Amino acid sequence: MKPWTIVLLVIAVILVAALVVLYFLGKKAQKKQAEQQEMMDANKQTVSMLIIDKKRMRLADAGLPAAVMEQAPKMMRRAKLPIIKAKLTTQFGSQVMSLICEEKIFDSVPVKKEVKAVISGIYVMDVKGLHGKAAVEPAKKKSRFKQALERAQEKAGAKPIK
């Protein structure tokens, strides 16, 4: 056998082994994530809160409890997370807290508005009801190229590209 065929076979075997390992690690992580989601759904509660501020920041800078910092993996301590500072109104009174928000709803959370939110521990899962009108973000200004492209498409009768 030629040396380059042996090298290619070794590389192919290593790639197949890596794919098998990644497959089983992915299944294990998926099961763990499903268990955590069930636990969060079991512990969720609806509270009224006034959103004071929202930012993406590191866990160390967010002002979260020390227990959260100890339990967080080392990689997560350096990653920037969506953090909401809110005044919670619960059946036990009101208090100002820093909460971790779900990434997909972070942009829709209004600042300086009172909302009804579904939380599980210090994790905001959903923003349900808004008091007052929701703030509408102004439309972004289009570049000259996009404006010219849209005019040309209108003249041609084509649908605009989004």
LUMVOPA-396336 format. One line per field, with one value per residue (C-alpha): residue number from 1; chain; x, y, z. Coordinates in nm, 4 decimals, padded with zeros to 6 digits. Layout:
N
num: [NUM_...]
cadena: [A_...]
xx: [X_...]
yy: [Y_...]
zz: [Z_...]
END
This chain:
162
num: [1_2_3_4_5_6_7_8_9_10_11_12_13_14_15_16_17_18_19_20_21_22_23_24_25_26_27_28_29_30_31_32_33_34_35_36_37_38_39_40_41_42_43_44_45_46_47_48_49_50_51_52_53_54_55_56_57_58_59_60_61_62_63_64_65_66_67_68_69_70_71_72_73_74_75_76_77_78_79_80_81_82_83_84_85_86_87_88_89_90_91_92_93_94_95_96_97_98_99_100_101_102_103_104_105_106_107_108_109_110_111_112_113_114_115_116_117_118_119_120_121_122_123_124_125_126_127_128_129_130_131_132_133_134_135_136_137_138_139_140_141_142_143_144_145_146_147_148_149_150_151_152_153_154_155_156_157_158_159_160_161_162]
cadena: [A_A_A_A_A_A_A_A_A_A_A_A_A_A_A_A_A_A_A_A_A_A_A_A_A_A_A_A_A_A_A_A_A_A_A_A_A_A_A_A_A_A_A_A_A_A_A_A_A_A_A_A_A_A_A_A_A_A_A_A_A_A_A_A_A_A_A_A_A_A_A_A_A_A_A_A_A_A_A_A_A_A_A_A_A_A_A_A_A_A_A_A_A_A_A_A_A_A_A_A_A_A_A_A_A_A_A_A_A_A_A_A_A_A_A_A_A_A_A_A_A_A_A_A_A_A_A_A_A_A_A_A_A_A_A_A_A_A_A_A_A_A_A_A_A_A_A_A_A_A_A_A_A_A_A_A_A_A_A_A_A_A]
xx: [00.0000_00.1134_00.1869_-00.0719_-00.3534_-00.2546_-00.2595_-00.6046_-00.7392_-00.6072_-00.7630_-01.0956_-01.0985_-01.0224_-01.3039_-01.5548_-01.4530_-01.4885_-01.8374_-01.9493_-01.8217_-01.9925_-02.3191_-02.3293_-02.2214_-02.4957_-02.7609_-02.6450_-02.6525_-02.9983_-03.1353_-02.9829_-03.1325_-03.4771_-03.4598_-03.3618_-03.6466_-03.8956_-03.7638_-03.7922_-04.1483_-04.2407_-04.1016_-04.2294_-04.4443_-04.5986_-04.4958_-04.5436_-04.2204_-04.0992_-03.8038_-03.5397_-03.2583_-03.1447_-02.7936_-02.5706_-02.2963_-02.0736_-02.2003_-01.9352_-02.0532_-02.4261_-02.4623_-02.6101_-02.5941_-02.2655_-02.4318_-02.5046_-02.1411_-02.0174_-02.2477_-02.1822_-01.9325_-01.6053_-01.6854_-02.0213_-01.8566_-01.6775_-01.9684_-02.2016_-02.5584_-02.8808_-02.9344_-03.2453_-03.2553_-03.6137_-03.8268_-04.0298_-04.3698_-04.4616_-04.6881_-04.3990_-04.3410_-04.1233_-03.7482_-03.4944_-03.3173_-03.0898_-03.2368_-03.1073_-03.3340_-03.3984_-03.2122_-03.5103_-03.7268_-03.4519_-03.5044_-03.8817_-03.8573_-03.9446_-03.7334_-03.8998_-04.2349_-04.4353_-04.4850_-04.6195_-04.3369_-04.3016_-03.9906_-03.8258_-03.5795_-03.3677_-03.4441_-03.7030_-03.8746_-04.1480_-04.2943_-04.6722_-04.8628_-04.7507_-04.9035_-04.9412_-04.8379_-04.5431_-04.2601_-04.2209_-03.8625_-03.8042_-03.7338_-03.3673_-03.2564_-03.1829_-02.8613_-02.8693_-02.7898_-03.0901_-03.3172_-03.2043_-03.2444_-03.6017_-03.6926_-03.5533_-03.7466_-04.0686_-04.0267_-03.9565_-04.2574_-04.0513_-04.1085_-03.8627_-03.5885_-03.5983]
yy: [00.0000_00.3487_00.5808_00.8453_00.5855_00.4737_00.8370_00.8896_00.5711_00.6787_01.0239_00.8682_00.6357_00.9261_01.1346_00.8500_00.7957_01.1688_01.1744_00.8766_01.0406_01.3711_01.1877_01.0253_01.3444_01.5329_01.2816_01.3036_01.6859_01.6800_01.4566_01.6815_01.9915_01.8273_01.7419_02.0991_02.2368_02.0103_02.1309_02.4947_02.4415_02.2814_02.5773_02.8640_03.1384_03.4576_03.7831_04.1510_04.3416_04.6848_04.6539_04.9045_04.8172_04.5469_04.4757_04.2000_04.1522_03.8929_03.6990_03.8551_04.2073_04.1316_04.1387_03.7894_03.5913_03.4172_03.0745_03.1353_03.2281_02.9116_02.6826_02.8400_02.6633_02.8479_02.9206_03.0749_03.3125_03.4849_03.4791_03.7766_03.6954_03.8976_04.0449_04.2318_04.4496_04.4602_04.5478_04.2344_04.2513_03.9138_03.7949_03.8503_04.2151_04.3957_04.3819_04.4864_04.1887_04.1043_03.8274_03.6258_03.6560_03.4060_03.5088_03.4911_03.7331_03.9747_04.2194_04.2356_04.3175_04.6864_04.9066_05.1212_04.9459_04.7220_04.3689_04.0330_03.7814_03.4072_03.3341_03.0231_03.1109_03.3930_03.3039_03.5044_03.2609_03.4758_03.8257_03.7934_04.1152_04.4689_04.7653_05.0580_05.0626_04.8592_05.0776_05.0476_05.0614_05.3099_05.1547_05.1399_05.3725_05.1882_05.2402_05.4049_05.0730_04.9006_05.1924_05.1799_04.8019_04.8261_05.0936_04.8782_04.5755_04.7787_04.8908_04.5347_04.4041_04.1704_04.1149_04.3054_04.1076_04.1170]
zz: [00.0000_-00.0754_00.2191_00.1235_00.1181_00.4675_00.5847_00.4287_00.5935_00.9347_00.8942_00.7877_01.0909_01.3244_01.1711_01.2049_01.5695_01.6393_01.4812_01.6924_02.0112_01.9224_01.8498_02.1939_02.3730_02.1888_02.2942_02.6561_02.6500_02.4903_02.7682_03.0343_02.8708_02.8556_03.2274_03.3129_03.1009_03.2831_03.6176_03.5115_03.3879_03.7213_03.9196_03.7075_03.8529_03.7216_03.8856_03.8184_03.7651_03.6703_03.4319_03.5421_03.3024_03.0621_02.9375_02.8099_03.0668_03.2296_03.5316_03.7555_03.6689_03.6881_04.0654_04.0878_04.4135_04.5039_04.4805_04.1114_04.0484_04.2219_04.0255_03.6849_03.4589_03.4032_03.0379_03.1301_03.3767_03.0886_02.8420_02.8171_02.9158_02.8834_03.2313_03.3455_03.6555_03.7773_04.0769_04.1482_04.3111_04.4610_04.7370_04.9829_04.8910_04.6405_04.5863_04.3228_04.1645_03.8750_03.6612_03.3675_03.0650_02.7901_02.4750_02.2390_02.4408_02.5517_02.2645_02.3181_02.6907_02.7383_02.9659_03.2343_03.1903_03.4175_03.2830_03.3894_03.3548_03.3950_03.6003_03.7370_04.0117_03.8670_03.5049_03.3064_03.0702_02.9171_02.9259_02.9152_02.9573_02.9099_03.0892_02.8562_02.4943_02.3745_02.2508_01.8756_01.7572_01.4758_01.1388_01.0461_00.7716_00.4487_00.2593_-00.0802_-00.2460_-00.0866_-00.1736_-00.5380_-00.5432_-00.4113_-00.6684_-00.9480_-00.8227_-00.8028_-01.1627_-01.2732_-01.0797_-00.8599_-00.4885_-00.2659_-00.0933_00.2852]
END
